[in-house]
């Protein structure tokens, strides 16, 4: 599998701005962009398998762009941790899209990346380059189960140190086994971009995200989450993009009731579920990749 190219876009904020990294696959001249946005503590290389498959199927007339959301991967860490919230991430994605200028835009968003896509696609007035044609929401919707938020809060911001990549892979698997079955090779490939060397020349590794992501997350209460749900439903009901909702059948974050409601209102999402998977499908397994490819490319 060839490596993607790493590029950067400048995003504005109240503290002088920051660089957001993005991984670019496919034909840089294509005006058809598939934007793939990762989950809370992940990074854009999570989509390597899907991106390569999309490029192969499209026969060269596609660009797959996989950003590292601020504070993750190769992107800058923010000076103010309160910037680690969905509205600011959405603004960064609009800056990236203004730079890319697609004429056809599809969006694949896993968990947090799906929420960002929901917010962007649910805005009634958008420039042409930001209008989403097809939207894939991966195991996320307007209602996020409170127990799942509590589970995530138990590990978010605790950035451990590892002696080897394999040790890192084992530790990450202990908190991410809900992603579903993976071979050791697949999981190591997903882990490798998640880690970076420590700055102390010890050869040890740590995770490639800002621990301060936890600050705004831990300020969420059940009451504020409920208020957020109302705003997200409002955005969802305004989406005009053709929408595919992917759900892990064992998900603790996207309930069956919320998924069913999403098929009945707003864009009336098409729902596909994967057995033996919780939160969230990784688009490494063939059946998951095929479901997204057939939806985006027919």
N, C-alpha and C positions, 0 to 999 in steps of 0.2 A: 504494500500500500504506500503510495507516495505521500510525503508530508505536505501539509498545507503551508501557505505563506503566512507570516505573522506581520500584521500591519496595525497602525494606531490612528485614532481620531481624537482631536481635542474636544473636551466637553466643558461647558461653563459651569461654575458654581460660585458660591459667595466668597470663596477663599482663593481666587486666582485660577481656578480651573484644574482639570486633571486629564490624564491620558487614559483612554480606554483601548485596550488591545482587542483585536479580533483576528480570527483564523479564517483564511480565505481559501476556498476550494473551487475548482472549475474554471470556467472561462471568464477572465476579468473584463471582457468586453460585453458580456451578456447583460441585458437589462432585466432578465428574470432572476430575482434574488429570493432565495429561501433563507430566512433569518432563523437561526436555531439558538435559543436562549436557555441556559442551564438552570439548575436548582440552587438552593440557598448557599451551600458551601462548596459548590462544584466549580467547573470552568469549561470553556468552550470545546476542549478536546474530548469531552464526553460524547460528542456527536461524530467522531471520526468514522465509525462504521456506516452510519446513516448517510453522512455527507458523501462518502465515496460511492455508495450505492446509488444515490440520487444523481451524481455526476455521470456514472456509468450508464444509467438508464436514459438520461436526458441527451446523451450523445454530444456533449460539449456545449449545449446552448443553455447553460445555467450557471449561476454563482451561488454557492452555499457559504454563508457567512455566519461564523460562530463566535460571538463576542465573549470576552471575559468580563463579566459585570464588575463594576468598580469594587475594589477591595479583594478581588480574586485573581488567580492566575497571574498573567503578565501585566495586568492593569494596575494603575496607581492606587494606593490606599488613600482614603479621604482624610483631610485634616479634621473634619467635624463628623464624628460617627453618626450624628442625626441625619446625615445624607444617605445612610444605608436604609432607604425606605423606597417603596414601590413608585411613588410619584417622581422621585429624583432619577430612579433607574429608567422610567419611561422617557423622561427628558433626554437622558443620554442616548437611548435608542433612536429618538427622533433626530438627534444630532448625527448619529451614524447613518441613518437613512438619508438625511439631507446630503451627506457626503457621497453615498453610493448612487443616489438618484435612480432607483429602479422604476421601470414602467409596469412590471408585474411583481407583486410582493406577496409571498407566502410566509407564514410564521409557524414555527414549531417551538412550543414552550413547555419545558418540564417544570412542574411545581411552581417555584417563584417565577421562572421564565414564562410560564403560562399566565400567571397573574399580571405580569408586565404586558404581555400580549393582549390580555383581556381589556386592560385599561386603555392601551393604545387603540385597539380595534373598536372599542366602545365610545371613542370620542366622535361626536357628530360632525365636527368640522376639522378636516385634516387636509394638508396639501396632498397633491396627487401621488407623490413619491411614498407617502406613508399609509395609503389606503390598502388594507389587507384584503387580498382576494380569497385566500383559503387559510384557515386557522386551525392548528392542532393544539389542543389543550391536553397535556399529559398529566393525568392524575391530579387535577386541581379544578376548583370551581369557586363560586362566590362564597360558599360556606366551607370553612376549614374547621375540622373537628377539634375541639379544645384539647382533648387528650393527646392528639398528635402534636399540637403546639407544645404541650408540656413535655412530651418525649423528646422533641427536637431541642428544647431548652436545656435538657440535661447534659447535652454534649457540646452545644454551640458555644464557641469562645474558649473552650479548653483545648489548646493547641499542644499536642504532645510532641515528644522527640523520639525518633526511631534510629536504630543502628543500620538497618538495611531497607531496601524497597520491599522485600518480602515481609519484613516485620510490619511495615506500614500497611501493606495490603491486608495482612491478617487482622490488624487492629481496626482498619476501616470496615472490613467485612463484618466484624463483631457488631457494628452499629448500623450496617447497611444490608444485612442479609435479606431484608424485605424486598430488595431489588429483584429477587428471584434467582433461579438457577444460573450460574455462570461457571465456565471452566476456570481452573486456576490461571490459565493463560489470558483469558478474557478479563478476569478481574485485575490481574497485574497490569494489563494494558490500560485499564480505566484508572488504576491507582497512580501509575508513573507520572502523569502530568499534574497530579494533585500534590506532589511533594517537591521540596527544594532543599538544597544544602543549608545548614546553619551558617551563620556568618563567622563562626569561631575556628574554621579550618580543622574541625574535628572529624569531618567526613560524615557526621550524623545528619539526619534529615528531619524536616518538620513540614507541616501542612502549608499550602500556598494560599492562605487567606488571612485577612486581618481579624484578630480576635475581637476587635471592637465591633464587629458585626452584631455581637450579642447585646450591645447596649440598647438600641431601640427595640430589639426583639423582646428583651426581658421586661420592657416597660408596658408591653401589651397585657391588658386585662380582659377578662371575659366580657366586660361591658364595652370596652373599646373595640374588641373583635366583633361584637354584634353590630356596632355602628358601622364598622368597615364592611360588613356583609351587605348592609342595605345599599351602600354606595357601589359595591361590586355588582350586585344584582341590577342596579340601574344601568351600569355600564354594559353588562352582559345583554340586557334587553335591547340595547341600541346597536349591537353588532349586526352588520349586514354581511359579513364574510361567511362563506360556506364553512361550517365548523365540524371538526372531528374531535370527539371526546374519547380519550384513551384512559382506561381505568384498570389498575391491578385489582383482581377480584378480591384480594385480601387487604386492600388499602384501608388504613386507619385514618387517612387524611380526607379522602373524598368518599363520602357515604353513598350507599345505593340510592337513598332518597334524593340527595342533591343531584346525583348523576341523572336520575330519571326526570327530575324537574328541569334540568338543562336540555333534555330532549323535547320538552313540551313548550318552552317559552324562548323569547329572544330568537337567536338563529336556529333554534330547534336542532341541536347538535346530533349528528350521527354518533352512536355509542358503540365502541368495541372494547371488550374486556378480555384480559389475559389471565388464565387460571394459574394458580401457584405463584402469583406475583402480588406483592403489596405495593407500598409507596417507595419507588415509582419505577415503572418499566424503563429500561436503559436504551432501548432501540439497538441492541446488539444481536438479540435472537432474530432468526430469519423471519418468523411470523410477525414480529413487531415491525421490523424494517419494511416488510412487504405491505403491511396495512397502511403505513404512512406514505410509502411510494405510490401505491395505487390511488390513494386519496389526492395526493399533490399532482401526480403526473398522469393519472389515468392508466 
